[in-house]
């Protein structure tokens, strides 16, 4: 399907672009060439270092399924992206975005996981088309064909990268309509996804009806949902959703109900609260941003307090109550998060601390996470940044802990030439008491035309 959709994209572009060139000069071609060098070290125990890197608060990727997201010990390559934009007529515009990978300048080196070299972007010796997306738009509708990165429908349905297909957003008789047909990526290679949503503004209430279905090898998963956004006043808003789903495979099918309220008590204080409950037989393809696949209730209470124009303090408390399917020994998971956002001249700073008890619903499994970040706009062309993550994950004496540092320098030589650099370092110990230590350096020169 991937090759077919890309060929279809190019056929459509040729059909549109040739008349545009012939009638008037209304086609613009732009592009970007990135030259990237990367070097990394995985220490004496690469397996332990990889385990630290792929923790959810570091790289947050799986080395077995996404090896290209990890740093290479040595890589030197180029990426070329270009776009063709123009007008079909006075009402319709088109845009074709194409990502093309050029072969490496050197052999990629790095640890091998599941037969793949970490950090290898998969370039071959020849010019390879990686992805393409054609977008047609007028004042009312937008139609997309091709590869869609970060495709999102719902957290309980599909929220994936690199899906392919077609998506239409439009307005019909005062209603906002979205329809899509997408399929095929590494995680869901044999699954097709279909969806239609219709939303209508009824004044203070905005109602949306949703139908989603996934099909794979004769099996199907269907979600029917109704969502509402309600403005009770200028300062209080409420939103909620009811989802009913059914799976053809096994005795699967249940409901999801969520509701949230946001209240601006004053110009400085905002309160928010939410609840989400999911039935024990609610069927999902993967959990995504759901707390779990099914059978839990989640409660959240939070507040934001603007201390002054430069400082905002936030606090959030979350409790997740597991259902019977989690077992008789499952405990409520509790999380408290405190955060401070600060702006001081050219500095933008963030600090947060998060405490979780009974993580994974297990008594004695406690996690402490501290994050610090700063960004300094040195001048109009140079930006410095630094981030620190310190994590302690203690599961009844088996403790994973690490410190993760990241620093960056971004310099714009001109509107079309940009140079960015990033250094990362991680050191810690796995739950199996294995020491891991890794470091990376990545420099990228980007030239737009």
C-alpha positions as CSV (number, residue, x, y, z in Angstrom):
1,X,0.0,0.0,0.0
2,X,2.9,2.3,0.8
3,X,4.3,2.3,-2.8
4,X,0.8,2.6,-4.2
5,X,-0.1,5.6,-2.2
6,X,3.1,7.4,-3.1
7,X,2.6,6.7,-6.8
8,X,-1.0,8.0,-6.4
9,X,0.4,11.1,-4.8
10,X,2.8,11.8,-7.6
11,X,0.2,11.2,-10.2
12,X,-2.1,13.7,-8.6
13,X,0.6,16.2,-8.3
14,X,1.5,15.9,-12.0
15,X,-2.1,16.3,-12.9
16,X,-2.4,19.5,-10.9
17,X,1.1,21.0,-11.3
18,X,1.4,20.8,-15.1
19,X,-1.8,22.9,-15.7
20,X,-0.7,25.3,-13.1
21,X,2.6,25.9,-14.7
22,X,1.0,26.2,-18.1
23,X,-1.6,28.8,-17.1
24,X,0.3,31.0,-14.8
25,X,3.4,31.2,-12.6
26,X,1.8,30.1,-9.3
27,X,3.9,27.1,-8.3
28,X,6.6,27.4,-5.6
29,X,9.2,24.8,-4.9
30,X,11.0,24.9,-1.5
31,X,13.2,22.4,0.3
32,X,15.6,21.7,3.1
33,X,18.8,19.8,3.2
34,X,20.0,18.5,6.6
35,X,23.6,17.3,7.1
36,X,23.8,15.4,10.3
37,X,26.8,13.9,12.3
38,X,26.2,11.9,15.4
39,X,28.6,10.1,17.8
40,X,27.7,8.2,21.0
41,X,29.1,5.9,23.6
42,X,27.2,3.1,25.4
43,X,29.7,2.5,28.2
44,X,31.0,-0.9,29.4
45,X,27.5,-2.4,29.6
46,X,25.6,-1.4,26.5
47,X,22.5,-3.4,27.5
48,X,22.2,-1.5,30.8
49,X,22.7,1.8,29.1
50,X,20.0,1.0,26.6
51,X,17.6,0.1,29.4
52,X,18.2,3.5,30.9
53,X,17.8,5.3,27.6
54,X,14.5,3.6,26.8
55,X,12.9,4.5,30.1
56,X,9.8,6.5,29.7
57,X,11.4,9.7,31.1
58,X,14.5,9.6,28.9
59,X,14.2,8.7,25.1
60,X,10.9,7.0,25.8
61,X,11.2,4.6,22.8
62,X,11.6,0.8,22.5
63,X,14.9,-0.2,21.1
64,X,13.5,-3.4,19.5
65,X,10.7,-1.6,17.5
66,X,12.3,1.9,17.0
67,X,16.1,1.5,16.8
68,X,16.4,4.6,14.6
69,X,15.3,6.8,17.6
70,X,18.4,5.8,19.6
71,X,21.8,7.5,19.2
72,X,24.3,5.9,16.8
73,X,27.9,5.4,17.9
74,X,28.9,6.8,14.5
75,X,26.6,8.2,11.8
76,X,27.1,10.8,9.1
77,X,24.3,11.3,6.6
78,X,22.0,13.8,4.8
79,X,18.2,14.2,4.7
80,X,16.5,16.1,1.9
81,X,13.0,17.4,2.2
82,X,11.1,19.4,-0.4
83,X,7.7,20.8,-1.0
84,X,5.7,21.9,-4.0
85,X,3.0,24.4,-3.4
86,X,0.7,26.2,-5.8
87,X,-2.9,26.9,-6.9
88,X,-5.1,24.7,-9.0
89,X,-7.4,27.7,-9.5
90,X,-8.4,30.8,-7.6
91,X,-10.1,28.8,-4.9
92,X,-8.0,25.6,-4.5
93,X,-4.4,25.3,-3.4
94,X,-2.2,22.3,-3.2
95,X,0.9,21.3,-1.3
96,X,3.1,18.3,-1.7
97,X,5.6,17.6,1.1
98,X,8.2,14.9,0.3
99,X,10.8,13.5,2.6
100,X,13.8,11.9,0.8
101,X,16.7,10.2,2.5
102,X,20.1,10.2,0.9
103,X,22.6,7.4,1.5
104,X,25.0,7.6,4.4
105,X,28.5,9.1,4.0
106,X,29.8,6.4,6.3
107,X,28.8,3.0,7.7
108,X,26.5,3.4,10.7
109,X,28.0,1.9,13.9
110,X,26.3,1.1,17.2
111,X,24.9,-1.7,19.3
112,X,22.7,-4.3,17.5
113,X,19.3,-4.9,19.0
114,X,17.0,-7.5,17.4
115,X,19.2,-7.5,14.3
116,X,19.1,-3.7,13.8
117,X,21.9,-1.2,14.4
118,X,20.8,1.5,16.9
119,X,20.7,4.9,15.2
120,X,20.6,3.6,11.7
121,X,18.0,5.6,9.7
122,X,17.7,2.9,7.1
123,X,19.2,4.7,4.1
124,X,20.3,2.6,1.1
125,X,22.9,3.3,-1.5
126,X,20.3,4.9,-3.8
127,X,18.0,7.9,-3.4
128,X,15.0,6.6,-1.5
129,X,11.6,8.1,-1.2
130,X,10.7,8.0,2.5
131,X,7.3,9.7,2.7
132,X,5.0,12.1,0.8
133,X,1.9,14.0,1.7
134,X,-0.4,15.8,-0.8
135,X,-2.8,18.4,0.7
136,X,-5.6,20.1,-1.3
137,X,-7.4,23.0,0.4
138,X,-10.1,25.6,-0.3
139,X,-11.8,28.0,2.1
140,X,-14.0,25.2,3.5
141,X,-12.3,21.8,3.0
142,X,-8.9,20.2,3.4
143,X,-8.1,16.8,1.7
144,X,-4.9,14.9,2.5
145,X,-3.4,11.9,0.7
146,X,-0.3,9.9,1.6
147,X,1.9,9.6,4.7
148,X,0.6,11.3,7.8
149,X,3.0,11.6,10.7
150,X,1.6,11.7,14.3
151,X,-1.9,10.8,13.2
152,X,-4.4,11.2,16.0
153,X,-8.0,10.2,16.3
154,X,-8.6,9.3,20.0
155,X,-6.4,8.0,22.7
156,X,-8.8,5.0,23.0
157,X,-8.6,4.3,19.3
158,X,-5.6,5.3,17.3
159,X,-2.7,7.8,18.0
160,X,0.2,6.6,15.9
161,X,3.1,7.8,13.8
162,X,3.5,7.2,10.1
163,X,0.1,6.0,9.0
164,X,-0.9,6.2,5.4
165,X,-4.2,7.0,3.8
166,X,-6.7,9.8,3.2
167,X,-8.3,12.4,5.5
168,X,-11.0,15.0,4.8
169,X,-12.1,17.9,7.0
170,X,-14.9,20.1,5.8
171,X,-18.1,21.9,6.9
172,X,-21.6,20.7,5.8
173,X,-24.7,22.6,6.7
174,X,-23.1,24.2,9.7
175,X,-21.5,21.0,11.0
176,X,-17.8,20.3,11.1
177,X,-17.0,16.9,9.5
178,X,-13.9,14.8,9.6
179,X,-13.5,11.5,7.7
180,X,-10.5,9.3,7.3
181,X,-9.3,5.9,6.0
182,X,-5.7,5.1,7.1
183,X,-3.6,2.0,7.5
184,X,-0.2,0.3,7.7
185,X,2.7,1.1,9.9
186,X,5.2,-1.0,11.7
187,X,2.9,-1.6,14.7
188,X,-0.3,-2.2,12.8
189,X,0.8,-3.5,9.5
190,X,-2.4,-5.5,8.7
191,X,-5.0,-3.1,10.2
192,X,-7.2,-0.5,8.4
193,X,-8.7,2.4,10.4
194,X,-11.9,4.2,9.5
195,X,-13.5,7.2,11.2
196,X,-16.2,9.8,10.8
197,X,-16.9,12.7,13.3
198,X,-19.6,15.3,13.0
199,X,-19.6,18.3,15.3
200,X,-22.1,21.1,15.7
201,X,-22.0,24.4,17.6
202,X,-25.3,24.9,19.4
203,X,-24.4,28.1,21.2
204,X,-23.1,27.3,24.6
205,X,-22.9,23.6,23.8
206,X,-20.8,21.9,21.1
207,X,-21.8,18.3,20.4
208,X,-19.7,15.8,18.4
209,X,-20.8,12.4,17.3
210,X,-18.0,9.9,16.4
211,X,-17.8,6.6,14.7
212,X,-14.5,4.7,14.6
213,X,-13.7,1.2,13.3
214,X,-10.5,-0.9,13.0
215,X,-10.4,-4.0,10.8
216,X,-7.8,-6.7,10.6
217,X,-7.9,-10.1,9.0
218,X,-11.7,-10.5,9.5
219,X,-11.8,-9.1,13.0
220,X,-13.1,-5.6,13.8
221,X,-13.2,-3.1,16.7
222,X,-16.0,-0.4,16.7
223,X,-16.3,2.7,18.8
224,X,-19.5,4.9,19.0
225,X,-19.1,8.1,21.0
226,X,-20.8,11.4,21.8
227,X,-18.7,14.3,23.2
228,X,-19.9,17.6,24.5
229,X,-18.2,20.9,25.4
230,X,-20.3,23.2,27.5
231,X,-19.6,26.8,28.6
232,X,-21.5,27.3,31.9
233,X,-20.1,30.8,32.1
234,X,-17.3,33.0,30.9
235,X,-15.1,31.4,33.6
236,X,-16.4,27.8,33.9
237,X,-16.3,25.2,31.1
238,X,-17.2,21.5,31.2
239,X,-16.4,18.8,28.7
240,X,-17.2,15.1,28.6
241,X,-17.5,12.0,26.4
242,X,-19.3,8.7,26.5
243,X,-17.9,5.8,24.4
244,X,-19.4,2.5,23.6
245,X,-17.2,-0.1,21.9
246,X,-17.5,-3.6,20.6
247,X,-15.0,-6.1,19.4
248,X,-15.9,-9.0,17.2
249,X,-13.1,-11.2,18.7
250,X,-14.0,-12.7,22.0
251,X,-16.4,-11.4,24.6
252,X,-15.0,-7.8,24.4
253,X,-17.0,-4.5,24.5
254,X,-17.7,-2.0,27.2
255,X,-18.0,1.7,27.9
256,X,-15.7,4.6,28.7
257,X,-17.0,7.8,30.4
258,X,-15.0,10.9,31.1
259,X,-15.7,14.4,32.3
260,X,-13.6,17.5,33.0
261,X,-14.3,20.9,34.5
262,X,-12.1,24.0,34.3
263,X,-12.9,27.1,36.4
264,X,-11.0,30.4,36.4
265,X,-11.8,31.6,40.0
266,X,-9.7,34.8,39.5
267,X,-7.3,36.2,37.1
268,X,-4.6,34.4,39.0
269,X,-6.2,31.1,40.1
270,X,-7.5,28.3,37.9
271,X,-8.9,25.0,39.2
272,X,-9.5,21.9,37.2
273,X,-10.9,18.4,37.9
274,X,-11.6,15.3,35.9
275,X,-12.8,11.8,36.1
276,X,-12.4,8.9,33.7
277,X,-13.8,5.4,34.2
278,X,-13.3,2.5,31.8
279,X,-15.2,-0.8,31.8
280,X,-13.2,-4.1,32.3
281,X,-14.0,-5.4,28.8
282,X,-13.3,-2.1,27.0
283,X,-11.3,-3.1,23.9
284,X,-8.3,-1.1,22.6
285,X,-5.5,-1.7,20.1
286,X,-3.0,-0.2,22.6
287,X,-3.3,2.0,25.6
288,X,-1.6,5.1,24.2
289,X,-2.6,7.9,26.7
290,X,-5.2,5.8,28.5
291,X,-4.0,4.9,32.0
292,X,-4.5,1.2,31.1
293,X,-6.3,-0.7,28.4
294,X,-9.4,-1.2,30.6
295,X,-11.0,-1.6,34.0
296,X,-10.0,1.5,36.1
297,X,-11.2,4.8,37.4
298,X,-9.1,7.9,37.3
299,X,-9.6,11.1,39.3
300,X,-7.7,14.3,38.9
301,X,-7.7,17.6,40.8
302,X,-5.3,20.5,39.9
303,X,-4.7,24.2,40.3
304,X,-2.6,26.8,38.6
305,X,-1.7,30.0,40.5
306,X,0.0,32.9,38.7
307,X,2.2,34.3,41.4
308,X,3.0,37.3,39.2
309,X,3.5,38.0,35.5
310,X,6.7,36.0,35.4
311,X,5.9,33.0,37.7
312,X,3.2,30.4,37.6
313,X,2.8,27.6,40.1
314,X,0.9,24.4,39.3
315,X,-0.2,21.4,41.4
316,X,-1.9,18.2,40.4
317,X,-3.1,15.2,42.3
318,X,-4.1,12.0,40.5
319,X,-5.5,8.8,41.9
320,X,-6.1,5.7,39.8
321,X,-8.3,2.9,41.2
322,X,-7.8,-0.4,39.5
323,X,-10.7,-2.8,38.9
324,X,-11.1,-6.5,39.8
325,X,-9.1,-7.7,36.8
326,X,-5.9,-6.2,38.3
327,X,-6.0,-8.8,41.1
328,X,-6.8,-8.8,44.8
329,X,-3.5,-7.2,45.8
330,X,-3.8,-4.2,43.4
331,X,-3.4,-0.9,45.2
332,X,-4.6,2.6,44.2
333,X,-1.9,4.5,42.4
334,X,-1.4,8.1,43.7
335,X,0.6,10.9,42.0
336,X,1.4,14.4,43.2
337,X,3.1,16.8,40.8
338,X,4.3,20.3,41.6
339,X,5.6,22.6,38.8
340,X,6.9,26.1,38.5
341,X,7.2,28.1,35.2
342,X,9.4,31.1,35.3
343,X,10.4,33.9,32.8
344,X,13.3,36.0,33.8
345,X,14.5,38.3,31.0
346,X,15.9,36.2,28.2
347,X,15.6,33.0,30.4
348,X,12.6,30.7,30.3
349,X,12.8,28.2,33.2
350,X,10.8,25.2,34.3
351,X,11.0,23.0,37.4
352,X,8.9,20.1,38.5
353,X,8.8,17.3,41.0
354,X,6.5,14.3,40.8
355,X,5.9,11.7,43.5
356,X,4.1,8.4,42.7
357,X,3.1,5.7,45.3
358,X,2.0,2.2,44.4
359,X,3.2,2.6,40.8
360,X,1.9,-0.3,38.6
361,X,-0.7,-0.7,41.4
362,X,2.0,-2.5,43.5
363,X,2.5,-1.8,47.2
364,X,6.0,-0.6,47.8
365,X,6.6,0.6,44.2
366,X,7.4,4.3,44.6
367,X,8.8,6.7,42.0
368,X,10.3,10.2,42.4
369,X,10.9,12.3,39.3
370,X,12.6,15.7,39.3
371,X,12.9,17.7,36.1
372,X,14.6,21.1,35.5
373,X,14.9,23.0,32.3
374,X,16.1,26.4,31.0
375,X,16.2,28.1,27.7
376,X,18.3,31.3,27.1
377,X,17.7,33.5,24.1
378,X,21.2,34.9,23.9
379,X,20.3,37.2,21.1
380,X,18.1,37.1,18.0
381,X,20.0,34.3,16.4
382,X,21.5,32.1,19.2
383,X,19.6,30.0,21.8
384,X,21.1,27.9,24.6
385,X,19.1,25.2,26.4
386,X,19.7,22.7,29.2
387,X,17.5,20.0,30.8
388,X,18.0,17.7,33.7
389,X,16.0,14.6,34.7
390,X,16.6,12.7,37.9
391,X,14.6,9.6,38.5
392,X,14.4,7.0,41.3
393,X,12.1,4.0,40.7
394,X,12.1,1.8,43.7
395,X,10.0,-1.4,43.4
396,X,10.3,-3.1,46.8
397,X,14.1,-2.7,46.8
398,X,14.7,-3.3,43.1
399,X,15.6,0.3,42.2
400,X,16.2,1.8,38.7
401,X,17.8,5.2,39.1
402,X,19.5,7.6,36.8
403,X,20.4,11.2,36.0
404,X,19.9,12.5,32.5
405,X,21.4,15.7,31.2
406,X,20.7,17.4,27.8
407,X,22.3,20.6,26.5
408,X,21.7,22.4,23.2
409,X,23.0,25.3,21.1
410,X,21.0,26.6,18.2
411,X,22.4,29.3,15.9
412,X,20.7,30.8,12.9
413,X,23.3,32.1,10.4
414,X,20.4,33.5,8.3
415,X,16.8,32.9,7.5
416,X,17.7,29.8,5.5
417,X,20.8,28.4,7.3
418,X,20.6,27.0,10.8
419,X,23.1,25.1,12.9
420,X,22.0,23.1,15.9
421,X,24.0,21.0,18.4
422,X,22.9,18.7,21.2
423,X,24.8,16.8,23.9
424,X,23.2,14.2,26.0
425,X,24.5,12.2,29.0
426,X,22.9,9.5,31.1
427,X,24.3,7.6,34.1
428,X,22.5,5.3,36.5
429,X,21.7,1.8,37.7
430,X,19.1,-0.7,36.4
431,X,16.8,-2.6,38.7
432,X,19.1,-5.6,38.2
433,X,22.0,-3.5,39.7
434,X,23.8,-3.1,36.4
435,X,25.6,0.2,35.9
436,X,24.9,2.1,32.7
437,X,26.5,5.2,31.2
438,X,25.9,6.8,27.8
439,X,26.7,10.0,26.0
440,X,25.8,11.4,22.6
441,X,26.8,14.4,20.5
442,X,24.7,15.4,17.5
443,X,25.3,18.3,15.1
444,X,23.0,19.3,12.3
445,X,23.4,21.9,9.5
446,X,20.1,22.8,7.9
447,X,19.9,24.7,4.6
448,X,16.6,25.8,3.2
449,X,15.9,26.8,-0.4
